[in-house]
Amino acid sequence: MPERAPDSENEEPMKNETDHVAQPAALGTRIMSVDALLSEAALRIPPYQRPYKWTARNVQQLFGDIATHKDKPSYRLGTIVLHRQHGRLDIVDGQQRTITLLLTIRALVALRLPGLLHTALQAQLRSLGEGMIQPGFESEISQANIRNNYLAISRIVERADFAEDSIDFLLNRCQFVVFELTDISEAFQFFDSQNARGRELDPHDLLKAYHLREFDDDEQVKANTVARWENADSEDLAELFARYLYRMRNWSKGRSARYFGKDDTHLFKGINLDTVAAYPHAEQLRIVHHFVDACNRQSGGGGDGRGMAFPFRLDQTIINGRRFFDMTAHYQERIASIRGKLGQVRQLAEAGSLDGYAGRIVKDIDTYEGRGRVGDGFVRTMFDCLLIAYIDRFGLADLSRAIEKIFIWAYTVRLQMETVQLPTVDNYVLGNNLFRVLGDAITPADFLSRELPAVEHIRSTRTTKINQLFKDMRYAA
């Protein structure tokens, strides 16, 4: 039995990406409604499963997806992997969703059953409540999350907008792809193959699956848009989100940004312009979205450099579907302009087009002795992120001065510390947050006029070029 039981606490509530998974010979596969799954009297949560760790945020996401898709003939909630032995059906993968649905049925029976108008639905819900399993949990973590999530679910199902058609949709048209195996080792092996050949799906893989489901354009547009993602290296995409986009979005809001995981994918989920209500905050995005498309249809161009590009901003609400993939490609280019071998900023430095110390800074941060250390990499990421955010807001206006300002701000922490770790950088950003200053700036001068303190004592080693730059720029003695 593996030490790490599957069914991550951060798993996505909705996953449809397993329709074409290669199946082992001893596998039985079926589509089961929520009612059918929870009616299985042999269903069991085995003792090797980890605690129940879903929170109210996961519950909100689950019910948000259900509300979005309730007009569809059916909707797949994902996959369940079961191991059949001795008359039992042990849940190998799907524990978190299954427990959440059991709590939902309990809440519906307690709060909605007496008032249901449709007698057939009333009878179905009563039968399910009486026949479904009622597992016990010894873990204090599980008990606390069950209590909190039951209250969160109760608030949702008591609302007027969770009508009887929503209950019917949940029970009868929300479905799982259920894989049933009789060999436990094969069950775990299959679970691992489901999750990207022995590893859990990366956050960017989950985002791809989510935004593909939100994609409402025609198939050719869909194929062309997603092709750029498919042609990108998976490690490059992981770095794009974990090293840059995650940190820039969080730091710009004054939030910690250390490790990007599945629980953070909500940062890159926003609104579907075809289904969201006409909220004022969404209208601006809707207008720009359709205006860009209309201009490109008239000119025969598109968002690929041959027509008008969507004016993405790092802190904007994400537009689900096509614009998410466009945004990803846009910021890959932004980062390449900073870090790429032929990047725009490097080309300007090599051509002598940057004034003051900017050209020297761009060259020296690429060549100083200690640049390959892990801590120096964290500092460089901080520099890159703020420079990308500046260009995102003001383009190349006053770029040389911006590079000087951002360099002093970022590398101060390197010179002041003998050892730099990720928490060091994260805490430094939150305590000296130029991302917030930039976000409030109307003109470059609002950002560039921010005073920065000099370094009194240089404690770092193997940073000779950086030390000299600070001295020449009068930020160190």
C-alpha positions, 0 to 999 in steps of 0.5 A, spaced: 500 500 500 502 506 498 504 511 503 501 517 499 494 515 498 491 518 492 485 523 491 489 530 492 486 535 497 487 540 491 484 536 486 479 539 481 472 538 482 471 538 474 475 533 470 474 531 463 480 529 460 480 522 461 476 519 456 481 516 452 486 513 457 489 507 455 485 501 460 488 495 463 485 489 461 481 487 468 478 494 468 470 495 468 468 502 465 461 505 466 458 512 466 454 513 473 450 519 475 451 522 482 445 518 484 447 511 482 454 512 485 452 514 492 446 509 492 452 503 491 451 500 498 458 497 497 462 503 497 467 504 502 472 510 504 478 505 505 483 507 511 489 508 507 486 514 504 488 521 507 484 526 511 478 530 507 481 536 506 477 540 501 475 547 504 469 551 503 473 554 496 473 547 493 465 547 495 464 554 492 467 552 485 464 545 485 457 548 485 459 554 481 461 549 475 454 545 477 450 552 476 454 554 470 452 547 466 446 546 469 442 547 462 446 542 459 443 535 458 449 532 462 455 534 465 461 530 467 464 531 474 470 527 473 473 520 474 472 515 480 477 509 481 474 503 485 477 497 487 472 491 488 474 486 493 470 482 498 464 485 496 466 492 497 468 498 493 474 502 495 475 509 493 482 509 490 481 516 487 475 521 488 474 521 495 474 528 496 468 529 491 465 523 494 465 526 501 462 533 499 457 529 495 455 525 501 454 532 505 450 535 500 445 529 500 445 530 507 444 537 507 438 537 502 435 531 506 435 536 512 433 542 509 429 541 502 426 534 502 420 536 506 418 542 501 419 539 495 413 539 490 415 534 485 414 527 489 418 523 484 424 527 486 422 527 493 422 520 493 429 519 490 432 524 495 429 520 501 431 513 498 438 516 497 439 519 504 436 512 507 441 508 503 447 511 502 453 510 506 455 514 512 462 513 513 466 515 520 472 519 520 477 519 526 482 525 523 481 531 526 482 535 520 477 531 516 472 532 522 473 540 522 473 540 514 466 536 514 463 541 519 465 547 515 463 544 509 456 542 511 455 549 513 457 552 506 453 547 503 447 548 507 448 555 505 448 554 498 442 549 498 438 553 502 438 559 497 432 560 492 436 560 486 438 552 488 431 550 485 428 543 484 431 543 477 438 544 480 437 538 485 435 534 479 441 536 475 445 534 480 442 527 482 441 525 475 445 529 470 451 530 473 456 524 472 462 520 473 466 516 469 467 510 474 473 505 473 473 499 477 478 494 478 479 488 482 487 488 483 489 493 488 496 494 485 493 495 478 488 500 481 494 504 484 498 504 477 491 506 473 490 512 478 498 514 477 497 513 469 491 518 470 495 523 473 500 524 467 504 517 468 506 517 475 505 524 477 499 528 479 497 533 474 501 540 474 497 546 475 498 549 468 495 542 465 489 543 470 488 550 467 488 547 460 483 542 461 479 548 465 479 553 459 478 548 454 471 546 457 470 554 457 472 555 450 466 556 446 469 558 439 468 554 433 473 548 432 478 551 427 479 557 432 480 553 438 485 548 434 489 554 432 489 557 439 491 551 443 496 549 438 501 555 441 500 552 448 501 545 445 507 547 441 510 550 448 515 546 452 511 543 458 517 545 463 516 552 460 509 553 461 510 551 468 515 556 469 511 561 466 505 560 471 509 558 477 515 563 477 512 569 473 504 570 473 503 567 479 508 571 483 506 578 479 498 577 480 499 575 488 505 581 489 501 586 485 495 585 490 500 585 496 499 577 497 505 572 499 507 568 492 512 562 494 510 556 491 504 555 486 500 549 486 493 546 484 490 550 490 492 556 486 489 555 480 483 559 481 487 565 480 487 564 473 480 562 472 475 568 471 469 569 467 466 566 461 463 572 457 458 568 454 454 566 461 456 571 466 451 576 467 451 583 465 455 586 471 458 592 470 465 590 471 464 585 466 462 589 461 468 593 460 472 586 458 466 584 454 466 591 450 474 590 449 473 583 447 468 584 441 471 590 439 478 586 438 475 581 434 471 585 430 477 589 428 480 583 426 475 580 422 474 587 418 482 587 417 483 579 416 488 579 422 488 576 428 491 576 435 497 573 432 501 579 430 498 580 424 492 584 427 490 587 433 492 584 439 488 584 446 490 589 451 492 584 456 494 586 463 497 582 469 492 584 474 485 584 470 480 579 471 481 573 467 477 571 461 476 564 460 477 560 454 480 563 448 483 569 451 486 565 457 490 561 451 492 568 448 494 571 455 499 565 456 502 566 449 502 574 450 506 573 457 511 568 454 513 573 449 513 579 454 518 574 458 522 572 452 523 580 451 526 580 458 530 573 458 530 571 451 537 571 448 534 575 442 530 579 447 528 586 446 531 589 452 537 585 451 537 588 444 536 595 446 542 594 451 547 591 446 545 597 441 547 602 446 540 605 446 539 605 454 542 611 457 545 612 464 546 605 468 541 601 464 545 598 459 550 596 464 545 593 469 542 588 463 549 586 462 552 585 469 546 581 472 547 576 466 554 575 468 556 576 475 560 571 478 554 568 483 548 569 479 547 561 478 546 560 486 539 559 488 538 565 492 540 569 486 535 566 482 530 568 486 532 575 486 533 575 479 526 573 478 524 579 483 527 583 478 524 580 472 517 580 475 517 587 476 520 589 470 515 585 466 510 589 470 512 596 468 513 594 461 506 591 462 503 598 464 507 603 461 511 600 455 518 602 454 517 609 456 522 611 461 525 604 460 532 606 462 530 609 469 525 604 470 531 598 469 535 602 474 530 603 479 528 596 479 535 593 479 536 597 486 530 595 489 531 588 487 538 587 488 538 591 495 536 584 498 542 580 495 547 585 498 544 585 505 544 578 506 549 572 506 543 567 504 537 569 500 531 564 500 525 564 497 521 566 504 527 572 504 524 574 497 517 574 498 517 577 505 522 583 502 517 584 496 511 584 501 515 589 506 517 594 500 512 593 495 513 596 489 508 592 485 503 596 489 506 602 487 506 601 480 499 599 480 497 605 483 501 609 478 498 613 473 504 616 469 512 613 469 514 619 474 509 616 479 513 610 480 520 612 478 520 618 483 519 613 489 525 614 493 529 607 495 534 607 501 542 606 500 545 599 502 549 601 509 553 594 509 554 589 503 554 582 506 554 578 500 559 575 496 561 573 489 557 579 487 563 584 485 559 587 479 553 588 483 557 591 488 560 596 484 554 598 480 551 600 487 557 604 489 557 607 482 550 609 482 551 612 489 546 607 493 552 604 497 559 607 500 
